[in-house]
Amino acid sequence: MSDDENLIRVAVAVPHAEGFDYVWAGAGERPAVGSRVRVPFGRGERVGIVIEHPATTKLARAKIRPCDSTIDAGPIIATELLDILRFAADYYHHPIGEVVKHALPASLRGGRALAATRDTAWRLTDLGREQARAPSARLGIRQGAVLMALANETSVGARELSRRGAARAFLKRLAKRGFVEAFELADAPPRRSVSRPQGLELTSDQATALEALEAEAEGFAAFLLHGVTGSGKTEIFLRLIEKVLERGRQTLLLVPEIGLTPQLVGRLRERFGDALVVLHSALTPRERAVAWGEAQSGEAMLVVGTRSAVFAPLPHAGLVIVDEEHDPSYKQQDGFRYSARDLAVARARRLGVRVVLASATPSLESLQNVSSGRYRLLRLPRRIGAAGPPAFRLIDLQKHATRQGLSTPLLASIDAHLGRGNQVLLFINRRGFAPALFCPQCNTAEECDRCDARMTVHARTGSILCHHCGSERALRWACPRCGTERIGVGAGTERVTDELRSLYPERRIERLDSDVTSRRGALAAVLENVARGDTSILVGTQMLTKGHDFPRVTLVGVLNADQGLFGTDFRRNERLAQTIVQVAGRAGRRDQPGEVVIQTHFPEHPLLRSLLDQDYTAFAELALEERRRASWPPFSHLAVWRAEATQRQRVFEFLTKLRDHATGQNVAVRVLGPAPASMERSRGRYRGQLLFECGERNALHTLVTAMLEELRQWRETRRVRWAIDIDPAEL
């Protein structure tokens, strides 16, 4: 044990549960908590974050290595953000260094100076203001235009000036003549763009919800905004953000997948201009670092992002919004397995601000939080406009033939809606041409060599792909065993699109799936064609459910509702209901009535009947009661131990030993398994899992902590990859 006033505890991005202790040997006082330092690590050097000034350490003084290199003059991670990161590390039982890594852009993790992440701004000097009042012809048209642009604003960022056509060369020439000067935006006042209202009149439901939200302007409060699709949830967001901006406070808006919601980002930019920055994985490292720096400095007043944006710096926080809060994309499925939705609520509590969770199909966990009084429920039960809710119709596939996944009644509905000048949206959650390549002579299907999965036919590229590991082979229709011509069984987006193009050659048919949107700009092009009315029929996967507004779509067809009806995961019915309701919500907006046609082999299935005869709220009440009787979440708490290895035996030896040591340590915790994963072999590795279930959250975490301390000493941990998944989104 050692006592030292110069001790620092540093989080380094390695799989070690705690921080590492060093003694500060540099000039001056110890680096501040939240600042970066360079520390000796192993035979090299690492960049880490100071997370504590400990009074004592468990290490002997002689074993503590010195640190004498600091990167930042002060903290770049505020106390509040560091607090939520430590909470997340403790709750999800993940190494603190790897958790802190999620809060920083790659350039900062590598030790780059914080100032280098920020944009440069330009402003007029006194001489420049005089020149702007009486422009000289000697300046030239372009330089004069730059002066006039700066004369109308206090300062303008270099990137914004570039968008307006002001080349850096013109700025440098003006600076050389003393007319303009550059400075770091960190020194500039926050960008508080004036909101540009759209003149939309709120419905009575919207006004009531907004009034309730604005009544809790100060302090923590959690709301669940349950609004049917087309009820105007986004306009409520815009009004709330506007009020927060007027108070000089920041808003964090989380969305499931930023690339799938360009309409939302477009509306936000139109309304709030350059107060907005976006954080998501598709940004370049430089773009992400600049956006992060603008949020950290308080310059960016509206931060929009996907899952990892929950860790964005918010020095002037005023509001947190989680749009489509039910979406499973908010749960990280590998590495640091956190829920951005749940951490958003925890962070809002620590910040002392409102958090709004919004969805047309709220998760059962959020609805239970309403019942228990943790969240306040606000409803938007009616669509805007005269269209009303769409009409549902089930098509029994046992009674009607299909043509490449399209039944005769569905084709008749497509003809009718197209004939009235409307658009059609068809949902099938399978990309590619066909999900299986089958030989009728051998009764065999082409299998992936690395996964327990069939290869999917992609006829356009002449290949077959495994959608799990990415393995690819050339498409050969002849069976390699017997030479018989094989057939593609089932239908995917590619096959359905091809069939529709043969049926409607004069119409524009497009598809929206990850194969199409992998090309830069392809998503925006598809959505633009739909918005202009050029596209008659759009065929797509889950992407169609992600917040798009298609005003001219009046028919939605769900080609195969049976995919989610059966399975081992207790959330399967909830997921299917949410998908159907979300995609159905694209049918009919404002004054255009909509129709939803669902194809199924099981038209009497209780889930489909409840959605057809009632609504999502009625389904959720029944589903919650089923969960209560079965003691599944939200009425219990789960932790899943996942393991994988190249040899199946090692996986189950590890999980069995874990089960044997855990059994009986806490009678409140049930230990179930081990069992194979739903897809046991993936990417050439065998996978298994062990489930801990308990009605008491603290008892569950106590056992997990005890088992982590024990298994880290086992030799078996070197033979397998293992992870702990708290509150798993899927089993």
N, C-alpha and C positions, 0 to 999 in steps of 0.2 A: 504494500500500500504506500502511495506517495502523495504528499501534499505540496502543491507548488502554485504560486500565483501566476505563473506563465504557462499553465497547461491550456491547450486548445484541443477540442474534439472535432475531428474532420470527417465528413461523409465523402467517401470515395466510391465511384461507380463500379463496385465489385460485389459478388454474391456473398457478402458477410453481413450478418444481422445488424451489428452495431457500428458506430463510428470508430475511428482510430485516434488514439491519443498521441499528441506530440507536445514537445516543449518549445515555446516560441523563443527563438534565438536571434531574431532580427532587431533592427533599430526601432525604438519607440515602444508604444504599448501593443498589447496583443491585437491581432486583427479582429475587427468587429464580427459578432455573430451574423451570419448571412453573407459574408464576403468570401471571395475566392482566394485560395492560397495554392502554392506549388509545394508538394510534400514529397520526400523520398519514399518510394514504395517498391519493395523488392529490390531489384538491381537497377531500377529506373526511377522515374519521377512521374507523378500524377497531379492533375488539377482536382482539387476538392473544395467543398464548402464548409466553412466553420459553422458547426451546429450548436456548439456549447462551449462555455468557459468552465470546465469542471473544477470543483474544489479539490477533488481527490481522484486517484486512478488506481485500478487493480494491479497495474504493472509496476515492477520494480523500477526505481529511478534510472538504473543503468541500462534498462531495456527500452527506454523511451527515446525515440530518435528526434533530433532537432529539426525545426522548420524555420527558415529565415527569409522566405520569399512570399510576399503578398502581391496580389494582382490589383485589387480594388482599394481605393482610399476609404470606402465605406461599404455598407451592405448593399448587395444588388438583389437579395431576396429579403423582403420585409418580414418582420416578426410574425405577422398574421399568416403570411403564406408559408413560412417555415413551420408554423404551428400546425397547419392543415396537412403539410407533407409528413410531419412526424406522426400525426394521428393516422394518416393513411398507411404508413409503414407499420404501425402497431396493429391496426385493425385487420389489414390484409396479410399480416405476417410476412412482410417482404423487406429485404435489406434496404436500410435507409439511404445508402448511396445510390442505389438504382432507382429509388423513388424520387430523390432530388434531381436525378438526371432528367426525368420527365418534365421538370419545370423550366429547363433551360434549353435554348437553341444550341445546335451543335457547335457553332462558332464560339459561344461562351463556355461551353463544356471544354473546349480545346484551349481556352485561355486567352482568347482574343479580347482586346479592350472593349469595354461597354460602349464607349463613345463611337467606336467604329461600326456599331450596329445601327446608329441613328442617321436619319436623313439630314442633309444640310438645307438650311433655309436661306433665303436672300431677302434683303430689305434695302430701301433707299437710304442713302446718306443725306445730310443736309444739302449738299451740292446736287445730289440726284433729285431731291424734291424741287429745288429751284429749276432744274433743267426740265422736269416733268410739267411745271407750270407754264414754261415757255419753250417748247421743244425746238431743238435746232435741226435744220435740214441736213446738217453735216452728220448727224447720227445715223441716218439710214432708216428705212421703214421698219426693219425687224428689231433693231435696237430701240427705236422709239416705242414700238409696241410693247416691249418688255418693260420699259420705264412706266408706261401708262398702266400696265397690269399691276405693277408693284405700287403705283400711286394710289390705287383704289383699295389696297389691303395693307394691313400692318406688315405682314411677311407672307411669303409663299414658299412651300417646300420645293426642292430641286426637282423631285419626281413630278410634282404637279405642274411646274413650269415646263418640264419636258413634254408632258401630255398636251400642253397648250401650244407647243411648237417653238418654245424658247430654247434653242440649242445652247449647250454649255459654253461654246465658243463665244457667243454673244454676251453671256453673263461675264465671262472673264475679261472681255474687252471693256465692258462697262465698269467693272471693278478696277481695271488698270487706270481708267480715267477718273476714278474716285466717285462714281455715281451710285454704285451699289456695293454692299458688303455681305459676306457670307458669315453665318454663325450656326452653331449646333442647335437643333430644335429642342434639345434638353433645356436650353436657356430661354426658349420661347414660351409664351403663355399657352395654356391648353387650347386646342382647337374646339371652339364651341359654335359650330355651324348653326345658323338659324334654321329651324325646321321649316320646311315648305309644305304646309298642310294641303291636302288634296281636295278639301271641301266636301268630304264624305260625311253624310249625316248618319249618326249612330242609330241603330235600332234600340228599342226599349231594353232588350236583353243585354246588348253591349253597354248601354249607359249604366244599367244597374251593376254589372260586373265591374266596370271601370270605377264607378263611385266607391264600391267596396274596396277595391285595390288602392285607390288614392287616399282612402280614410286611414290607411296604415302606412303612411309615407315614411315614418321614422321607426326604427327598431326592427327586430326580426319578426317575421310572420311568414307562414308557408301557405300557399294557395294552390289548389288543383283547379285549373280552368278546363272543364269538360265541355267542349263545344263540338257539335256535329260538323262535318266537313261543309265548308261554304257558309259557316255562321259568323265569320268575321273575327276570328281570334287574332289574326295578324294585325288588324287595325287597332286592336286593344294594345298589342305590343308597342306599336308605333306611338300611340298616345302616351303610354307609360314612359317610354324612352324619352320622348319630348319633354315631359315634366322633369325627369331626372336630369336631362341636359341643362334645363333652365336653372337648376340648382347647382350646376357646376360639378355634377357627380357622374361617375362612369357606370355603364351597364355592360354586363356579360351576358351574351345570348348564345346558348349552346344549341346546335342543330345536329341531327344524326350523321349526315354525310353532306359536306359543303358542296361537293361537285354535283349533287343531285337536287340542289335547291337554288339554282341561279335566279329564279324569279324573286325569291325572298331577298337575296342579296341586292338584286337590282332595285327593288322597292326601297330598301334601306339606304342605298346610295342616292337614290332620287330624293329621298326625304331628308337625309342628314349629311349628305356630301362628304367632305374629307374628315369628318369626325369619326369615320369608320375605319377599322383595320380588320383584316381577316386572318385567322390562324388555322392552318390545316396542313396535312401531310403533302399535298400537291405543290406547295410553295417551294421555291429554291431555298437553299440554306441562307442565302443573303436576304431574300424577301422575308423569310420567317424571322431572322434576327432583327431586321428593321422594324417589323410589326411588333415584335416583343419589346424592343427598346421604346417604341412610341407608347405602348401600354404602360411600361414600367415608369416612364417619365411623367405620365399623366396627360400627355398630349393627346393620345387617342381616347376619345370619350365613349366610344361604342366598340366593344371587342366581340366579334362574331367568330365562332369556331366550332370544331368538332370536339370529340372526346377529350383530347389532351389540353384543350383550351381552358378546362376547369382549373388548371394551374397557372393561368395567365396572371401577371402582376396587376393589381388593382389598387393603387394608392388612394384613389378617391371613389371607392365603390359606393353605389347607391341602389343597385338593382341586379338581380340574377334571374334569368329566364331560361327554362329548359323546354324547348319546343319538341313535340312528338316524344314526350317523356317515356312512353311505353317501348320505344324502339330498342331492340337488343343490341344495336350498334354502340350504345353507351357503355356496354360492358366489354372491357378488354379481355380477349380470350387466350392470350399467351403472355409469358413474361410476367410483368406486374399486372395482375388480374383485378383491376379496380372497376368500380361502377362510377362513371362520371356523373350520372344523375344523383346518386346518393351522396357523393362528395360535394356536389353543388349545393345540396341542402345543408350539409354540415358546414360548408364554407360560409354560406349566407348567415348561418347562426353566429359564427365567430365574427363575421363582419358587422353584424347587427343591421342587416338590410332585408328587404322582402325577397322571397324567392317564389316564382310562379312556374308551376309545372303544367304544361298544356298538352292536350291530346283529344282527338275524337274517340279514341279507344284507350282510356287510361289503364295502366297496369293494375292487376289485382292488389299488389302491394300498396299502391297509392290510394286506391279506393278504401282499403282497410285502414290506412292512416287517417282518412277522412272520418271513418266510423269511430276510431279511437280518439278523435279530437286533436290529432297532431297537425292535420291540414284542414283548411277551410275550403269547402266546395263552392265553386261558382259555375253556373250552368249557362250554356248558350244552346238551347234545345231546338232552335229553328234556324233554317237557312235564310240568308238574305235574298230577297226577291220573291216572286210568286211561284217559283217552280215547285217548292216543297220537296219532301224526301223522294228518292227514286223508288220506282216500283220493282219489286223482286220477283223473279220467276225461276223455278228449278226445272231443269231438263233431265229426265231419266235416261241415262245412256244405255240402259238395258232394253229400252223400247225404241230408241232412235239410232239409226246408223250414223257413223261419223266419216268424214272425208279429211284425212290428215288432221284429226283432232277437232274438226268443225262439224257439229251436228246440223241436220236439215233445219230444225226450228231456229237455231242460231243464225244460219245463213239467211233465212227469211227475214229475221229481225235486222240483220245488217243491210239487206236490200232496202227495207222500209226506211231506215234512218238515213242512209245515203241518199235515197230518193227525195227526202225532205231537205237536203242540203246540209245535213249535219255530219259530224265526225264520229268514229267508232274507236274504242280502245279495247284491246283484247289482252288478257293477262294469262300467262302461263309461266310458271316458275322453273322452266327448264330452257337453258340456252343450247344452241347447237341445232343440228338437223334431226337427230334421233338419239335417245338416251341409250340405245343398245344396238349392237351389230350381231345379228343372230343367224346361225346356220340351221335351216329346217331339216337337213339330212342328219347332222351330228347332234342336233339339239344342244348346241353350245353357243355361248356368247363370248365375244372378245373381252378378256379380263385384263386389268392392269397388273403388271408384274410386281408392283410395289405396294398396292392398296387392295383392300377388300372391296373393290368397286369395278363396275363395267366401264369400258371406254365409250365415250360419247362421239357420235359421228358428226363431223363438221364437213359437209359436202362441198361448201364454197372453197375451202382451202385444200380439199382432197386429203384430209387427215382425220385421225381419230385421237381424241385427247382424254386424259384423266383429269377431271375437274377438281381433284383433291391434291394431287402432287405435281400436275403439269406435264406428266409424261406424254410424249407425242409419237405417233407412228404414221406411216403413209397409209392411206385408205385403200384397201384391196377388197373388192367385192367377192372375189373367189375365195372359198374356204381353204385355208392352207392344209387341212387334213384330207378332205374328200374332193375338193374342186367345185363343189356346188355353189351356185350364186347365193350369197347371203343377202339378208334384207335388214333394213333399218326399222327397228321396232319402236313404236311410240313417236311422239312429236315434240320438237323443241321450237324455239322462236324462229329459227332459220327455216325449218320445214313449213311451219304455218305461214310464214311470210311468202315463201315461194308458191304455196297453194293459192293464197289470196291474190297474188299477182297474176296467176293463170286464170282465176275466176273474174277478176276485175282489171283487165289489162289497161283500161283507160284511166284508172285511178292511181294515185300515188300512195304506195304502201311502204311504211318504214318500220324498223324495229329498234327497240331501246333495251340493250343489255350490255354487259361488260365487254363483250367482244367488239361491239360497235363503238362504245365510249372510250375505249383504250386509246383511240386516236385523238390527238390534241384538237380541240375545237369541235369534235363530232357531236358531243352532247348539246352544245349550244345551237349547232346547226339543225339538229333534229327538232329541238323544242321551238326554234324560230319558225320552222316549216309548219309545225302544228299550230302555233299561235296565228300565223298568217292565213291559215285555212288551206294551205297547199296540200297538206297530208290528209287523206281521207280516212285511212285506217292506220293505227299505231299498235304494234304488237310488242309486248315487253314483259320483263320479269319484275322482281320486287322494286326495281327503280320507279315503276309507275305509281307506287304507293307513297312516295316521299315528298309530299307537300306541293305537287304541281297543280296549277290552276289551268284547266283546259275548258274555256267557256263554251266552245262549240261541240264538245263531246256530249252526246245524249245517250249513247249505248255503251255499256261496259259488259264484256263477256269474260267470265272466269272459266277457262277451258277445262281445268281439271281440279276440282275442289277436294278430291279424295286424297291428295298427297299428304295432307296434314291431319286426316281423320284418325289414323292409326299409328301407334308408335309407343315407345317405352317412356318417353319424357313426360312428366306430369304437366308440363306447360304446353303441350302440343295443341290442346283445344283453344287455349287462350291465344296462342300465336295465330292459329288459323282464323279465329273469329276476328282478330285485329286486322289481319291481311285482307279478308273479304270486305270488312266494313270500310277500311281505308281505300281500297281500290274502287269499291262501289261508290265512294264519295266523289269520284271524278266524274260521275254521270250526272249531267244536268246542273246548271248553275244559274242563279238569278231568275230569269223568266223562262228558261228552257227546261221542261220536265225531263227527267232521266229514267232510263230502264236498265236493270241489271239482270243478266241471264247467267245462271250458274249451272254448269254441266257436272253431273255426278252419277255414280252408280248406286249411291245410297241416299235417295231423296227423302227417306224417312228418318235419317240420322237425327238424334235430338238436337245436336248443335245447329245443324242447318235449319231445322224447323224453328228453333228459338229465334234465330236471326230473321227468318222469313216472317214469322207470325208476330214477333215483338220487336225488340231492339237490343243494342249492345248492353244497355243498363240491365235489362232483364237477364240476359245471358250472364253478365258479371255476377249478379246476385246468386244465381244458381251455382256458378263455378266456385264462388267463395264458400258457399255452404259445403260443396263437395270437398274442397281443400280443408275446411275445418274438421270434417268427419274423418278425413284421412291423415290429419296432422301434417300436412304439407305447408310450405310457406304460402302466405305470410303468417301462418299460425305455428310455425316452428322455424328453426334456423339450421342451415346446412353448411358443411365444409366437406369438400371433396379432395381426397389425395389422388393425384394423377401420376402415373409412372409409365415410362416407355423404355424399351431396349431392343436391340437387334435379336435377342433370344427371348421367347415367350416365358420360359421357365424363370428367368431372372426377375421379370416383372412381378410374377405372382409369388415368388419367394420373398421379395421385398414387401409387398403389400400384405402378405399373410403374417409376416413377422410384426409389421406395424399393427395389424388387427389384434394379434395375440397380446402385445404389450399394452394396447389401449383398452381392451376389454376388461371391465371390472374396475378400472381406475376411477371412473365417475359413473355411478349407476344412472344418472340423469341423461347420459348421452348414449344413444343407440349407435352401434357400429355395424354397418351393413356391407357385406362383400367379403373379399374382393370379387370383382366381376370384370369381364372384358368391356372395353369402351364400345359405344354403338357401332363404330367401325374399328374393329380390333387392330387391323394392320393398315398403317398409313405411312407413306414415304419410306417403306422398307423397315418400319419399326413396329413392334407389337406394343399395344397400349392396354392398360387396365386401370381400374379406379376403386377406391374404398370410400364409403360414405359415412360421415358422422352426422347424426340428426339429434336435435335437442330443442326442447321448448324454452330453455333459458339461454339467452345469448352469452352471458358471462360464463356459465358452466362450459359451454362449447369452446370458447376462446381459452379458458384455463387449461382444458385438456389439450388443445392444439399447441399451446405454448410448451406444455410439458413434453409432448411428443417430439416437438421440434428440437428441444434441447437434447433429447435422448438419441434421436435418429442421426443427428449430425456426427455422432461418434461411431456409427456403424460402418463396417467395411462395405456392406451391400450398397450404400449410397454412391459408391464409386462406379458401380456396374450399371446403374440406371440413371435416367433423367427423371427427376421427380419435381412436383410442384404442389402447392396447397392453393385451393380455389375456394375463397370465402364467398358465400351467397352466390353460388354458381348460377349462370343464366340458362344452362342446359346440362343435362346428364347424358 
